[in-house]
Amino acid sequence: MRPEDTEGTGGNGLRVPMTWLVTEYMADELLRTGDLMEPGTPEFRAGRDALALTMFLCERPGETAALAVLPDARVEELRKLTAYACAWRGWICERLAEAGPRTGPEDPDPALARSAWRWLEETELPAADLDAIGPAPWAADPAGDQEVRVWTPAWQLGLPLAHLAVQLY
């Protein structure tokens, strides 16, 4: 979509990634409404990007992400897609591969989706090491109780937040 360009002429040729921007906005609003994470934190961004990427890649031809209210069928689809990390990661990689490399000027929407996925996959954030928690954490000495943290890819933190935001919708 070109700003103020309805006939395909004029304008400066800048393509505005409206689908991605609207999808990212909707994901941001879902996370804010759920009050799951403080906005502005890397964890919030991970959740927003995971949800926006999921919403963007499950779009069907002719369907717009600019829905003010998500239909029940769409919410159920998002719940299923974000429920299992291994399946979700594979689905994301498959859908991005289907988008494939473009010839000529790159469509800005898929380019932003690829950029979000790169950030989610390459960025590591500190998280609680759930494997380090013993069978009886309530029996631990409170004075010596220190949370063990590990570095994990951002998508592994963002996906549960995305799933929970959809559940709370």
N, C-alpha and C positions, 0 to 999 in steps of 0.2 A: 504494500500500500504506500503510495507516494503522497506526501502532504500536498493538498490543494492541486492534485493532478488527477482529473477525471477522464481525460481524453488520451492519456499515455504520452502527452507532450508537455513540455514545460517542466518546472521544478528542477532540482539539482541532481535527480537520479538517486537520491538517498532512499533506501528501503527501510521502513520502520517496522521493527519486529513486534507488531501489535499482539499477535497470538501468544507469543512467549511472555510479553509484559503483562497481559491480562491474566494469564495462567499463574505467573509468579505472584501477582497481586492477590489472586484468590487464595493461593496457598498461604501467603503471608497472613491474610485475614483469618483463615481457618486456624492457624497456629495461635494467633493473638486471641481469638475468641476462646480457644481452649485454655488459655493462660498456662501453657505447659512449660514455657521457658522464657526467660527474660529476653525481649527483643534486643537485637544488637550484639548478642553473643555468638560465637562461632557455632555453638550447638543449635541455636535458633536458625542460623543460616543453613546448617546441615539439614534440619527438618524441613525448612521451606524449600530448599533446592530439591530434596528427595521427593517431596510431594508435588512440586511444580513439574519436575521431570516426569513423574508418573502420569500426572494429568495431561501434560503436553503429548506424551508418546501414546496415550490411549485414545487420542482424538481420531475420529473417523472422518473420511472425506466429506466435506460439506457441513460438518458439525463445528460449531464455534465454541471456543472456551469462554466466550463472553456471557455465559449464563449467570444471571444474578443469583439464582438458586439452583443447586445441583439436584437433578432428578434422582429419585430413589434408586433406579437401576444403575445410575452412574456412581452413586455413593457405594452401593454394594460391589461394583466392579473395582473401585478404588480400595475398598476393604480387603478384597481378595488379593489384589495385586501387591499390597503392602504388607500382607500377613507373614510371608516367609522370605527371609533374607536371601537365601540361596536362589530360589526361584525368581525373586525380584531382580537380583543382579544379572542373572542370565537373560531375563526378559529385556532389561534396559539395554544390555550390550547387543542383543539381537535386533531390537528396534532401531538403535542408532546405526547399526551396520546396514540395515535396510534403507536407511536414509542415504547411505553411500556418499562418496565424494561427488561434489557438484562440478559441472563445467561452467565456465563463465562466472558472472558475479554470484557469490554465495548468498543463498537465502538466509537472512539474518536470524530467523526463528530457529532452525535446526543448528545454526552456528552457536547460538546462545545455549541451546540444550546441550550440545557437545562440551561447551565450556563449563557448564554447571556439572556435568558428569566428571570431567577432568578434575575439577576442584574436589568433588565428593570422593573420588577415588585416590587422588594424590595427597590430599591433606589428611594429616593424622591429628587427632584430638585426644587429650587424656580422659580416660574413663575408668570407672571402678572395675577391678579385675574380679569378675564373678567366680572364676575358677579358684581364686585364692581364698574364698570364703569357705570355712570349714563346715562340717555337718551340724554344728551347734554354735552359731555365732553369738547367741545370747549367753553362752557360758564363758565367753572371753573376758579377760581382765579389762575393765573399763579404763584403767590408768594406762595400760599398754596397748590399747586398741588403736591401731593406725590403719587407715584405709589404704589398701594396696591399689595403685593406679598403673594402668598400662596405656600405651599409645595405640589407638585403633583408627582405621580409616573413617573419615567423616560420615560416609554413607551408612556405616554400621550404627552410628548414633542417631543419624537423621531419620532413618527408616522407621524405627519404633515411634519416634515423635510424630512422623507423618501418619502412621497407622492410628495412633491414639487420637490425633486431631480429627481424622475421618470418623472414628468411632464416636467421638463426642459431638459430631455434627448432627 
